[in-house]
Amino acid sequence: MEGKNREPFASLTLYHLLKWSVVSPLLHTYFRIKIYGAEKVPRSGGLISVSNHASYFDPPILSNCIGRPVAFMAKEELFKIPVFKQGIELYGAYPVKRSSGDRTALRAALKAMESGWIAAIFLQGTRAADARITDPKRGAAWIACKAQVPLLPVSLWGTEKILTKGSSFPKPVPITVRIGDAIAPSTTSNKEDLQAVTDQCATAINSLHDLGR
């Protein structure tokens, strides 16, 4: 998506149309979602949301609960699936290569924030069966350092049960989203400082997740 400018009005209009006509009603009726800490989300300014990841449903759930338009990284393989590609792009996704340090995706995150969107990053990168973070990556801390914006820890609880092995239809399991206090970015980009901020984010998310429903 390098060099491809977002169109704020069109993007936000379609984003909110999908959010309020489809995603929000589904979350509150089918999944009986609970949201804690929504008041901790800054109303304006650059921000990176970091969370755990256990389900393909996590991006729209996260986007719906933050309260501001969210652009999130998604593995590039998903952008090769017809129709699905258009759907996730509509909901603010941009591709990232998991096998390498993808500077294009990092620049896309910075550009999204410049356009008023929150950049959302799954701290571990890949889904975890137990929804916990055991191997956090430093990418989010690096972007936060470069942009000098805070990181917002978010826990997604229960999403790993939406689609279990062998099932083809999402189950109406209860979901809980907990938003923690913002974490200041590192002032330097050396690995030790970035790792310290990354570990702080992981600890905060896992602690929120331990609170359960």
C-alpha positions in Angstrom: 0.0 0.0 0.0 3.0 2.2 -0.2 2.2 5.4 -2.1 -1.5 4.7 -1.9 -3.2 7.5 -0.1 -6.2 6.9 2.1 -9.3 8.9 1.2 -10.5 9.9 4.7 -14.1 10.8 3.9 -14.8 7.7 1.7 -12.9 5.4 4.0 -14.6 6.6 7.2 -18.0 6.6 5.7 -17.8 3.0 4.5 -16.0 2.0 7.7 -18.7 3.3 9.9 -21.5 1.9 7.7 -20.1 -1.6 8.1 -19.4 -1.1 11.8 -22.8 0.1 12.8 -25.0 -1.9 10.4 -23.3 -5.2 10.7 -20.5 -5.6 13.2 -21.8 -3.8 16.3 -25.3 -5.4 16.2 -23.7 -8.8 15.8 -21.3 -8.3 18.7 -23.9 -7.1 21.1 -26.6 -9.6 20.3 -24.9 -12.8 19.1 -21.7 -12.6 21.2 -23.1 -10.6 24.1 -19.9 -8.6 24.2 -18.8 -6.7 27.3 -16.3 -3.7 27.0 -14.3 -2.4 29.9 -12.1 0.7 29.9 -13.4 2.4 26.8 -12.9 5.8 28.5 -9.2 5.2 28.5 -9.0 5.6 24.7 -7.7 9.1 23.8 -10.2 10.9 21.6 -7.6 12.3 19.3 -3.9 12.1 18.5 -1.6 9.3 17.3 -2.1 6.0 19.0 -1.2 2.3 18.6 -3.5 -0.4 19.9 -1.7 -3.6 20.9 -3.6 -6.7 21.7 -3.5 -10.5 21.9 -4.8 -12.5 18.9 -6.7 -15.8 18.9 -9.3 -15.6 16.1 -9.9 -14.3 12.6 -12.7 -12.3 14.2 -10.3 -10.2 16.3 -9.8 -7.3 13.8 -13.5 -6.3 13.5 -14.1 -6.9 17.2 -11.1 -4.7 18.1 -12.1 -2.0 15.6 -15.7 -1.9 17.0 -14.6 -1.6 20.6 -11.9 1.1 20.4 -14.3 3.9 19.5 -12.1 5.4 16.8 -11.3 4.2 13.2 -8.7 1.5 13.3 -6.3 0.4 10.7 -4.6 -3.0 11.4 -1.9 -5.2 10.0 -2.9 -8.4 8.3 -0.8 -11.1 6.8 -0.3 -10.6 3.1 -1.8 -14.0 2.2 -5.2 -12.8 3.2 -5.1 -10.2 0.5 -4.9 -12.9 -2.2 -8.4 -14.2 -1.3 -11.1 -12.7 -3.6 -13.9 -10.8 -1.9 -12.3 -11.3 1.5 -9.5 -9.0 0.3 -12.0 -6.2 -0.4 -13.7 -6.7 2.9 -10.6 -6.4 5.1 -9.3 -3.4 3.1 -12.7 -1.7 3.6 -12.2 -2.3 7.3 -8.8 -0.7 7.4 -6.4 -3.5 6.9 -3.0 -3.3 5.1 -0.7 -6.2 4.3 2.5 -7.2 6.2 5.0 -9.9 5.4 5.5 -12.1 8.5 8.8 -13.5 7.2 10.7 -10.3 7.1 10.9 -6.8 8.6 8.4 -5.2 6.3 9.2 -1.5 6.3 6.4 -0.8 3.8 3.8 -2.0 6.4 5.5 0.1 9.1 5.3 3.2 6.9 1.6 2.3 6.2 1.0 2.3 10.0 2.6 5.7 10.3 0.6 7.1 7.4 -2.7 5.7 8.9 -2.0 7.6 12.1 -1.3 10.8 10.2 -4.7 10.4 8.6 -6.4 10.1 12.0 -6.7 6.4 12.3 -5.4 4.2 15.2 -2.8 1.7 14.1 -3.7 -1.7 15.6 -1.1 -4.4 15.9 -1.4 -7.9 17.3 1.6 -8.0 19.7 2.6 -11.6 19.0 1.9 -11.3 15.2 0.2 -14.7 14.9 -2.8 -16.3 16.6 -2.3 -18.2 19.9 -4.7 -21.0 20.8 -4.9 -19.9 24.4 -5.1 -16.2 23.5 -2.1 -15.3 25.7 1.0 -13.5 24.6 4.2 -15.5 25.2 6.4 -14.3 22.3 5.7 -10.5 21.8 7.4 -8.8 18.8 9.0 -5.4 19.0 7.4 -3.9 15.9 4.7 -2.0 17.7 7.2 -0.5 20.1 9.4 0.5 17.2 6.6 2.3 15.4 5.5 4.0 18.7 9.1 5.1 19.2 9.4 6.5 15.7 6.1 8.4 15.9 6.3 9.1 19.6 2.8 8.0 20.3 1.5 5.9 23.2 0.6 2.2 23.0 -2.9 1.1 24.2 -3.0 -2.5 25.6 -6.2 -4.3 24.8 -7.3 -7.8 25.9 -9.7 -9.9 23.7 -11.2 -12.6 25.9 -13.2 -15.6 24.5 -12.6 -15.1 20.8 -10.6 -18.3 20.5 -13.9 -20.2 21.1 -15.8 -18.6 18.2 -14.5 -21.1 15.6 -13.1 -24.3 17.0 -11.5 -27.1 15.1 -14.0 -28.9 12.9 -16.6 -26.1 13.1 -17.6 -24.1 10.1 -20.0 -21.6 11.7 -19.2 -19.1 14.5 -20.5 -20.0 17.9 -22.4 -17.5 20.0 -19.8 -17.5 22.8 -19.5 -14.5 25.2 -16.7 -12.1 24.5 -15.0 -9.6 26.8 -12.8 -6.7 25.7 -10.7 -4.9 28.3 -8.7 -1.7 27.6 -5.8 -0.8 29.8 -3.9 2.4 30.5 -1.8 3.8 27.7 1.9 3.0 27.8 4.5 5.7 26.9 6.8 5.0 23.9 10.5 4.4 24.2 12.6 7.5 23.6 15.3 5.5 21.9 15.2 2.7 19.3 17.8 0.4 20.8 16.7 -3.2 21.2 16.8 -3.2 25.0 14.5 -0.2 25.4 12.1 -1.4 22.7 12.0 -4.9 24.3 11.3 -3.3 27.7 8.3 -1.4 26.3 7.2 -4.6 24.4 7.3 -6.6 27.6 5.4 -4.0 29.5 2.6 -4.2 26.9 2.6 -8.0 27.0 2.3 -8.0 30.8 -0.5 -5.5 30.7 -2.5 -7.5 28.1 -2.0 -10.8 29.8 -3.0 -9.3 33.2 -6.2 -7.9 31.6 -6.9 -11.3 30.0 -6.5 -13.0 33.4 -9.5 -11.0 34.7 -11.7 -13.1 32.5 -15.3 -12.4 31.7 
